[in-house]
Amino acid sequence: MAIMIKTPQEIEKMRRAGAATRQVLQHLASLVKPGVTTLDLDVEAERKTLELGAIPAFKGYHGYPGSVCASVNEEVVHGIPSATKVLREGDIVSLDFGLVMDGYYGDSAITVPVGEKVNPETLRLLEVTKASLDSAIRMVKVGATLGDVGAAVQEVVESDGFSVVRDFVGHGIGTQMHEDPQVPNYGRRGMGLKLREGMVIAIEPMVNAGKPGVQVLGDGWTAVTQDGSMSAHFEHTVAVTANGAVVLT
């Protein structure tokens, strides 16, 4: 495992990439409403990215066709944007997005309710998933372990009766979208790799309302919950500094 330690100058470049990533996601979230297609969101993601002077990171990555992963309801991650996937009142859509700016990657995800009539239990799923990410970020400091980070996610999620997806994990990030180490959303405190100053990791809990099992559909990309339950996904790119966690996205 080759952990890439970033200099303060590199982290500053990643902060700019992260800020642009956040701007694109905020723009996409503002467009989410019933009747919009996931392809509409994809077109806007690419347009906004280029306007900001960056390049979409996902498009063409291992052959992925879109600029944003748009995963609706029981879709966990890697949903392919489509003109036939129309958002409906009461849906949720997870938007996972990354870009490259000046050679450095930003990567972030949000899950957005569609319309005003989303089931309260589904809204609770979104709140708990976001809270689990916030809890994990609070663990990030020099000398903490990846087990501390994963356990923080797992404890919040499972104490609320939801389940953590194990088939997909977070990752290191920098001049590559996926670098070492892997960052699981589960674990035991005190176990695993120790965090060092200059590490940058993408923490991304994927949380199911039902059981943790997922399966990949025939398109080779879209992962769905095995039991058909709703799934939420939130992600931030986070730098480990002498003063603790700095959220870059």
N, C-alpha and C positions, 0 to 999 in steps of 0.2 A: 504494500500500500504506500503510495507516494502522496503525502499531504503537502499541498502547496501553501506555504506561508506568504501572506501578502504584506507588502510594505504599506506604511500610511499613505503614500502616493497612490498605490494601487487601490487601496480601499476608498480613496477619494474618487477615483475613476468609477469604481463600482457604485459609489453613492449616486453619481450622476446617472449611471445606467439604471439604478434602482428607482430614482425619482421619475425617470421617463417611463419605466414600467408601471409605476403607480398611476401616472397621468393617463396612460392608455386604459388601464383597468377602470379608473374612475369614469372615463369617457364611456366605456362599454356599459358599465353599470347604469349610467344615466339613460341609456337607450333601451334597457330591458323593459319590455311591456308586452301584453298579449298582442299577438299578430305579427311580431317580429320573428324572423327566422334566424337560426344560428349562423347561416351564411351571411346574412346582413351584418351580424356582429363581426364576423371574420373579415369582411371587406373593410369595415371601419377600423378594425384593429390594425390592418396593414397600412391603410391610408394615414392614420394618426401616427404610427411608428415612423413611417418615412418622413412625415411632416416634422417630426422631432429630431430628424437627422440620424435615426437608428435603423437597424435591419431586424425584421422578425426572426426570432431564433428557432422557432419550431418548424417553419415551412421548409420542407425537404429533409428534415432531420430524420435519418433512417427511413426516408420516403414518406414521412407524414405530410398530408396534402394541405393542411391549413396553417394559419398564423396564430390561431387561438384554439385551445381545446375547450369545447363547449359541451358539457355533460349535463343532461337533463334528468331530473328525478332519480330513478334507480341507477342511472349511469354514474359510475364512481369517478372515472378519469379517462382522458384521451378520446372523448367524444368528437367525431369528425364533423365539422360544420357542413350543413346541408340546406339547400333551398326548400326541402320538403319537411324539415324539422321546424315546425311553427310553435313558438312559445304560447302557452295557454294560461288563462287565469288560474292561479293555484299551484302552478309549477314552481320548481326551483331550478336554477341553472348555475352550474359551477364553471367559472371562467378561469382557466389556467393559462398564463401568458408569460412569455419571455422575449427579450430582445438583446441585441448586441450593439454596444455603443463604444467606439474607440477601442475595440478589441476585448471588452469586458461584458459579461452577461449579467442581466437582471432577471429574476424569476419570482413570480408571485401568483397567488390564486385567491379568489373570493367566490362565495356562493351567494346568489342574489335571488330573493323571492320575486315571483312574477305576479304583478297586480296586487290587489288588496285582500284577497280571500284565501290566503295560504293557511292550511291547517295549523292550529296552534302548536301541536306536537312537532310538526315539521319546522316551525319557527324556533322551537326549543332546540331541535337538532342543530340548527345553524348557530344559535347562541352558545351551545355547549362546545361545538367544534372550534369556534373562534376563541372561547375561553381556554380551551386546551392548548391552543397555539400560544396565547398570551402567557399561560403558565409555563410552557416550555421555554419561552424567550427569557422569562425571569430566572431560569436556571443557568443561563449561558454566562459563564465567567471563566477566567483562567483557572485551571485546576479542577473544574467540574468535569463530569464524565458524560459520554453519550447516553449511558444508562440513566443518569439524572434527568436528561432532556426527555428521553422516551417515557420514563416513568411518570413524569409530570403530565404528559399528554394522556397516558393510559389511565391514571388515577382520576382525572377530571371526567373523562369520557365514561368510564365504567361505573363510577359512583352515580352517574345519572342514568344508568341502564342502557347506554348505547355501546357499540362495539368498534374497536380499532381495526382497520384494514391492515393486514400483515403482508400482503403480496406486493405492495408498493411502499417505498420509503423515501425520505428526503436524502440529501446529497451535498457534498462539497460543490462549490461553484467558483468560477473565476474567469480565466481565459477560455475555459471549456464550460459547457452547460452542466455536465455531470463530471465531477471530480471525486476523488476519495475525500472523506470517508462516506459510507452509507450512514444515514441518520434515521434509524427506526423510530416509529411512534409508539413504542412499547419498550419495556426493559426494566432492569432492576437498578435502584440507586447505588452509586458507587462502582458499578460495573462498566466495562468497556473503555474505549479510548478516552484519554484525558484531553480536554480542550486547551489549546495553546494560543497565546496572543498572535493575531494575524491570520488565524483560520477564519474562513467565511463558509457558512453552511446555509442551505435552504431547508427550513423546517416546514413540513407540510402534512399535518394530520388529515387523513381521509377517514371519515366516521360514518358508520351505517346505523340506521335506526333499528335494524334487526340484527341478524348474525353477521360475523366478519367475512364470510366467504364471498369471493368474487369469481367471475368467469369472463373471458374475453370473447366477444362476438366474432362472427365470421369475417368481418372487415379487417380482422387482425389487430385492431387498435382499441375499440370501445370496450372498456371493462364495466360490467354491471354487477349489482348485488345478486348473489345466487337465489336469495329468497324474495327478490322483487321489492325489497324495502328501500326507502329513500336514503340517499347518501349525500354528505356535504364535504367540502374541501376548502381549507384555507391555508395559505402559504406566505411566508416572508423569507427574504434573504437577509441573513444576520451575520454581522462581523463580531468576532471575539476580540475585545480590546482590553487594555490594562484597567479600564474603568467599567468593565462589564459588557453587556450586549449593546450593539448599535444596530438598529433595524435600518437596512439600506433601502428597503422598498416601502 
